[in-house]
Amino acid sequence: MNTPALPHAATSDDWQRRVAHAFSRAADNYERLATAQQAMGETLWARLPPRAASVLDLGCGPGQWSQRLAEHFAPDARIVGLDLARGMLEVARRDHDDRVQWVCGNATALPLADGRLELVFSNLALQWCPDLDAVMAELHRVLRPGGQALINTLGPGTLAEVSHAWQRPDHPAALLDFRQRERYLEAAHLAGFRRVAVAASRPRFHYVDLAAVMASIKGIGAQVSRPAGHLTRADLARARRRYESLREPTGLPVTYHLLTLELVR
């Protein structure tokens, strides 16, 4: 099943169900295929504060970062790993210990008390949330005064090479409707955060062929829009040729426009 191409136009419960289903299906293979996502998460990890007693991993997936947070802030920290996809949480419970409280929930209605968290950590989840203002309001609500949110998300220009490969004259390729940096700044200020910073970078990863590129995207549940209708051999051959025109010595490139947010309540 493909997830919708334009999440920010989608506000219904159906959108959330489809996202949760896609990521649940990908749960068993996520950690193996999400090498780019893990590398981008390391840049967020480097910004952690020295101490935090109560931490939320928002969009925790199969729990890799939640487990690391529990170990990093041991022994007294309370860690909550929250995700919309039940399949991801099943893998997290299976593969990690009980130092993390695993919660199925929506970022726009966090099942957490007001003003209790010292830190929110979120690696590449907010781009899947249609209502950014509601998410920011919830983050502000659950953080205590002085609490911090560290967030990685994606901006326009992400997966440009994939868009180029699948584009054709009669059907321009549409990828996720990534938000501009200014939109995140606006939403954070509207929510009431007193300090807001957004850093931008463009990490690039390389893959051996088109199949590996698509596996890196589809295999983690994050699928892109390809030509409508039945995918023919001609479509696939065209996409391969277009992508091969971009090949670099280390392989086929995939570029992300990474936005790293640091918010202080």
C-alpha positions in Angstrom: 0.0 0.0 0.0 1.3 3.5 -0.9 0.9 6.3 1.6 -0.6 9.5 0.2 1.7 11.9 -1.6 0.5 15.1 0.0 0.2 14.7 3.8 -0.3 18.4 4.7 -3.5 18.5 2.7 -4.8 15.4 4.5 -6.5 15.9 7.9 -8.8 12.9 8.3 -8.6 9.9 10.5 -8.2 7.9 7.3 -4.8 9.6 6.6 -3.6 8.6 10.1 -4.8 5.0 9.7 -3.0 4.7 6.3 0.3 6.1 7.7 0.1 3.8 10.8 -0.6 0.8 8.5 2.3 1.5 6.2 4.8 1.9 9.0 3.4 -1.1 10.9 4.0 -3.2 7.8 7.6 -2.0 7.6 8.4 -2.5 11.3 10.3 -5.8 11.0 12.7 -4.4 8.4 12.9 -0.8 9.5 16.1 -0.9 11.4 17.9 -2.8 8.7 16.8 -0.5 5.9 16.8 2.9 7.7 20.5 3.6 7.5 20.0 7.1 6.2 17.4 7.9 8.9 19.7 6.6 11.6 22.6 8.6 10.3 20.5 11.8 10.4 19.4 10.9 13.9 23.1 11.0 15.0 23.2 14.7 14.3 20.2 15.2 16.6 21.8 12.9 19.3 24.8 15.2 19.4 22.6 18.0 20.6 21.3 16.2 23.7 21.5 18.0 27.0 23.7 16.5 29.7 20.7 15.5 31.9 17.0 14.8 31.5 14.8 13.0 34.0 11.7 12.7 31.8 11.9 12.2 28.1 9.5 11.5 25.2 10.7 9.9 22.0 8.1 11.1 19.6 7.6 8.8 16.6 9.8 6.2 18.2 9.4 3.6 15.5 10.9 0.2 16.5 12.6 1.8 19.5 16.2 2.2 18.7 16.5 5.8 19.9 14.2 5.2 22.9 16.5 2.5 24.2 19.6 4.6 23.6 17.9 7.5 25.5 17.2 5.2 28.4 20.8 4.1 28.6 22.1 7.6 28.1 20.1 9.1 30.9 20.2 6.1 33.2 19.5 5.3 35.9 16.7 7.5 37.0 15.2 8.9 33.7 11.7 8.0 32.7 11.5 7.4 28.9 8.3 7.2 26.9 8.5 5.9 23.3 5.4 7.0 21.4 4.3 6.0 17.9 1.1 6.0 15.8 2.0 2.6 14.3 1.1 -0.4 16.6 3.4 -2.7 14.5 6.4 -0.5 15.3 5.6 -0.7 19.0 5.2 -4.5 18.9 8.8 -4.7 17.5 10.0 -2.2 20.1 8.5 -4.2 23.0 10.0 -7.4 21.5 13.5 -6.1 20.9 14.1 -3.8 23.9 13.9 -3.9 27.6 11.3 -2.6 30.0 13.1 0.7 30.9 11.0 2.4 28.2 7.2 2.9 28.5 5.8 2.2 25.0 2.7 4.1 24.1 0.5 4.2 21.0 -0.7 7.7 20.4 -1.1 10.7 18.1 1.2 13.7 18.2 -1.8 16.0 18.0 -3.3 14.6 21.2 -0.4 13.3 23.4 -1.7 11.0 26.2 0.7 12.8 28.7 0.2 15.2 31.6 0.8 19.0 31.3 4.3 20.3 32.0 6.0 17.1 33.0 8.7 16.5 30.4 12.2 17.9 30.3 13.0 16.7 26.8 11.2 15.7 23.6 13.4 13.8 21.0 11.9 13.3 17.6 13.8 12.0 14.6 12.0 12.3 11.2 8.4 12.0 12.4 6.9 15.6 12.1 6.8 15.5 8.2 4.1 12.8 8.6 1.9 15.0 10.8 -0.8 17.0 8.8 -1.6 19.5 11.6 1.7 21.1 12.5 0.2 23.8 14.7 -1.6 21.1 16.8 1.6 19.1 17.3 3.6 22.2 18.3 0.9 23.2 20.8 1.0 19.7 22.3 4.8 19.8 22.6 4.6 23.1 24.4 1.8 21.7 26.7 3.7 18.6 27.8 7.1 20.3 28.4 7.9 21.9 31.7 9.1 25.6 31.7 12.7 25.4 30.4 12.1 22.0 28.8 13.5 21.4 25.3 12.4 19.7 22.1 15.0 18.4 19.7 13.4 17.6 16.3 14.6 16.4 12.9 12.2 16.8 10.0 12.5 17.2 6.3 12.1 20.2 4.0 11.6 20.9 0.3 14.2 19.4 -1.9 14.2 16.1 -0.1 14.4 13.1 -2.5 14.8 15.4 -5.5 16.6 12.7 -7.4 13.8 10.2 -6.9 11.3 12.8 -8.2 13.5 13.4 -11.3 13.7 9.6 -12.0 9.9 9.0 -11.9 8.8 12.2 -13.6 7.4 12.0 -17.1 5.8 14.7 -19.4 2.2 13.4 -18.9 2.4 12.9 -15.2 4.8 15.1 -13.2 6.1 13.1 -10.1 4.7 14.4 -6.8 6.6 13.6 -3.6 5.7 14.5 -0.1 4.6 18.1 0.4 7.5 19.0 2.6 7.1 22.2 4.6 9.4 25.2 4.4 11.7 26.1 7.3 9.7 29.3 7.8 6.5 27.2 8.5 8.2 25.4 11.4 9.4 28.7 12.8 5.9 30.2 12.6 4.2 27.1 14.2 6.8 27.0 17.1 6.4 30.7 17.8 2.6 30.4 17.6 2.7 27.6 20.2 4.6 29.8 22.6 8.1 28.5 22.6 10.4 31.3 23.9 13.5 30.1 22.0 13.4 28.7 18.5 16.2 27.7 16.2 16.2 25.8 12.9 19.4 24.6 11.3 19.4 23.2 7.7 21.7 20.7 6.1 21.6 18.4 3.0 23.0 15.0 3.8 23.4 12.8 0.8 23.5 9.0 0.7 24.4 6.6 -2.2 22.9 3.3 -3.4 24.0 0.7 -5.9 20.9 0.9 -8.1 17.3 2.1 -8.4 16.0 -1.0 -6.6 18.2 -0.2 -3.6 17.1 3.4 -3.6 13.4 2.5 -3.6 13.9 -0.2 -1.0 15.5 2.4 1.3 12.3 4.5 1.0 9.5 1.8 0.7 11.2 -0.5 3.2 10.7 1.9 6.1 7.1 2.7 5.3 7.7 6.1 3.7 6.6 5.6 0.1 6.5 8.2 -2.7 4.1 8.9 -5.5 5.1 7.3 -8.8 3.3 7.5 -12.2 -0.4 6.9 -11.8 -2.0 3.7 -13.0 -0.3 0.4 -13.8 3.5 0.6 -13.6 4.8 -0.8 -16.9 8.2 -2.1 -17.8 8.6 1.0 -19.9 8.0 3.2 -16.8 10.6 1.3 -14.9 13.2 1.4 -17.7 12.6 5.2 -18.1 13.1 5.7 -14.4 16.3 3.7 -14.4 17.7 5.7 -17.3 16.8 9.0 -15.7 18.4 8.0 -12.4 21.5 6.6 -14.0 22.1 10.0 -15.6 22.7 11.2 -12.0 25.1 8.4 -11.0 28.2 9.5 -9.0 31.4 7.5 -8.4 29.9 6.2 -5.1 26.5 5.3 -6.5 23.1 6.7 -7.1 22.6 9.7 -4.9 19.6 10.4 -2.6 19.6 13.9 -1.0 17.6 14.9 2.0 16.9 18.5 3.1 17.2 18.0 6.9 15.8 20.6 9.2 16.9 20.4 12.9 14.7 22.2 15.3 15.7 23.2 18.9 12.8 24.6 20.9 12.8 25.8 24.5 9.6 26.3 26.4 
